[in-house]
Amino acid sequence: MLADDQPEVTAPATDDLASRYARAVKAKNAALGTLTESIARLHAVIAALHPLPRVLVVDDDEFIATQLGEYVEEETGVKAVVCCTAEDAMLAAQRADVGDFAAAIIDLDLRHALYNGVTVAHALPRGVAVYFVTGALPEELERAARTVSAMGAYEKPLTPDELIAICTQIKGRLKRGDNPESSVH
């Protein structure tokens, strides 16, 4: 029994308080769950509307193109679109919209009759950082690089340090969100 000066607490009042608290916690968790789901849906919509840019990798040797593409993906964290012919590279470049490609690493015979590294670079949307890698004579490579304001021009074989430097530049562009007008066109 309770002393005369203490109010009697009944089980229903305690149960009522506990059940109200439980309902409040449940409602808060439901609201947070709904908010979390809404945020996830919003991120999905944003990603669909503005996907991460990719890197175009062009090499007429399929093995090298594949290896280079895999390395670029590992180092930059973005998908590489690998093309093994000038024709495939032209198709990828012509279908691209602004922002689709952050960069293009183009290793094509620059003296190809129909398409070459320069024509592929010119077909890319504005703002794509172009890096030429080729076995062409140094003066031809330099002239081609100036024609499209390439970010870099490298003689074959591409050294590991050069490849790391290219990937580091691409990562920097992606981090800053760069899309400079200084390349191509």
C-alpha positions, 0 to 999 in steps of 0.5 A: 500500500502507498502512503497517504501523501503519494498518488496512486499510479495505476497500470493503465496510466503507465501503459498509456505513457509507454504506448504513446512513447512507442507510437511516437518512436515508431512514427519517427522511425517511419518518417526517417525511413520515408525520408531515407527512401526519398533521398535514395530515389532523388540520388537515383534520379540525379544520377540518371539525369547526370551520369558520371562522365566516362573516359574514351579509350581508343587503341587499334590493338584490342589487347592494349585497348582492353588493358588500358581501359581496365587500368583507367577504370581502376585509377579514375573510378569511372567507366572506360568506353573501349574502342579498337577501331577508328570507326567505333571511336568515331561512332562513340564520339558522334553519339556523345553529348556534352559531359558524357566523356571527361577525357579521351585517350586516343592511340590511333595511326594519325595517318589513317586515310578515312578516320584518324586520331584528329578526326575522332578528337574533333568529333567529340563534344566540347570540353573533352580532355584529349590525350594522344598516344601514338607511334607517329613521328614526333613532329606529326604528333605535335602538329596533331596535338596542336590541331585539337589543343590536346591536353597531352601527346605521348609517343609509344610506348606509353610509360607507367609514369605517363599513364599515371600522370594522365589518370591523375589529371583525369581524376583532378578534372573529375574532382573539380568538375572541369569541362574546359573549353581549351580542348578540342574544337 
